[in-house]
Amino acid sequence: MPASPLPSKQKNAEVVVLNSFSGHADRNELLRYIAGFPPAALKGIFLVHGDSDQAEKLGVGLKEAGFGHVGIPERGDEVSLV
């Protein structure tokens, strides 16, 4: 018995070409983004993704930009947000 074709369905997708090696924001892009927030409005920033040495460098940049509390928790750490 020949296989019957599957019914056709409309696809809702968009193809986007990124002319870079990564879809992630780099340090400068992250600093530009966070600069849109007033430092006093943020109680803290936690860097939880990426290499620890890069997180440290980003943390320094955030502190230099006036963001006081920048934390880099280790896996499994618990942080109180109250």
C-alpha positions as CSV (number, residue, x, y, z in Angstrom):
1,M,0.0,0.0,0.0
2,P,1.6,3.4,-1.0
3,A,2.1,5.9,1.8
4,S,-0.4,8.7,1.7
5,P,1.0,12.3,1.9
6,L,0.6,14.1,5.2
7,P,-1.9,17.0,5.1
8,S,-0.3,20.4,4.4
9,K,-0.3,23.0,7.2
10,Q,0.4,26.7,7.1
11,K,3.7,27.5,8.7
12,N,4.1,30.7,10.7
13,A,7.9,31.4,10.8
14,E,10.3,34.1,10.0
15,V,13.9,33.4,8.9
16,V,16.4,35.9,10.3
17,V,20.0,36.1,9.2
18,L,22.5,37.2,11.9
19,N,25.7,38.5,10.4
20,S,27.7,37.5,13.4
21,F,28.9,34.4,15.2
22,S,26.4,34.7,18.0
23,G,22.9,35.8,18.7
24,H,24.0,36.8,22.2
25,A,24.7,40.4,23.2
26,D,28.3,41.3,23.9
27,R,29.6,43.3,26.9
28,N,29.2,46.7,25.2
29,E,25.7,45.9,24.0
30,L,24.7,44.8,27.5
31,L,26.2,47.9,29.1
32,R,24.3,50.1,26.5
33,Y,21.0,48.3,27.3
34,I,21.3,48.5,31.0
35,A,22.3,52.2,30.7
36,G,18.7,52.8,29.8
37,F,17.7,52.1,33.4
38,P,18.3,54.6,36.3
39,P,20.8,52.9,38.6
40,A,18.8,53.9,41.7
41,A,15.7,52.0,40.3
42,L,17.6,48.7,40.4
43,K,18.2,47.1,43.8
44,G,20.7,44.6,42.3
45,I,21.9,42.9,39.2
46,F,22.7,39.2,39.1
47,L,24.9,37.8,36.3
48,V,24.0,34.2,36.0
49,H,25.0,33.2,32.5
50,G,28.4,33.0,30.7
51,D,32.0,32.4,31.6
52,S,32.9,33.6,35.1
53,D,35.8,35.7,33.9
54,Q,33.6,37.5,31.5
55,A,30.9,38.0,34.1
56,E,33.5,39.6,36.4
57,K,34.5,42.0,33.6
58,L,30.9,42.9,33.0
59,G,30.3,43.3,36.7
60,V,33.2,45.8,36.8
61,G,31.7,47.8,33.9
62,L,28.3,47.8,35.6
63,K,29.8,49.1,38.8
64,E,31.7,51.8,36.9
65,A,28.4,52.8,35.3
66,G,26.9,53.4,38.8
67,F,25.1,50.2,39.4
68,G,25.9,49.5,43.0
69,H,25.1,45.8,43.8
70,V,26.2,43.4,41.1
71,G,26.2,39.8,42.2
72,I,27.6,36.7,40.4
73,P,26.1,33.8,42.2
74,E,27.5,30.3,41.9
75,R,25.3,27.4,40.8
76,G,23.1,26.4,43.7
77,D,23.4,29.7,45.5
78,E,20.2,31.2,47.0
79,V,19.6,34.9,46.9
80,S,16.9,36.7,48.9
81,L,15.1,39.3,46.8
82,V,13.2,40.8,49.7
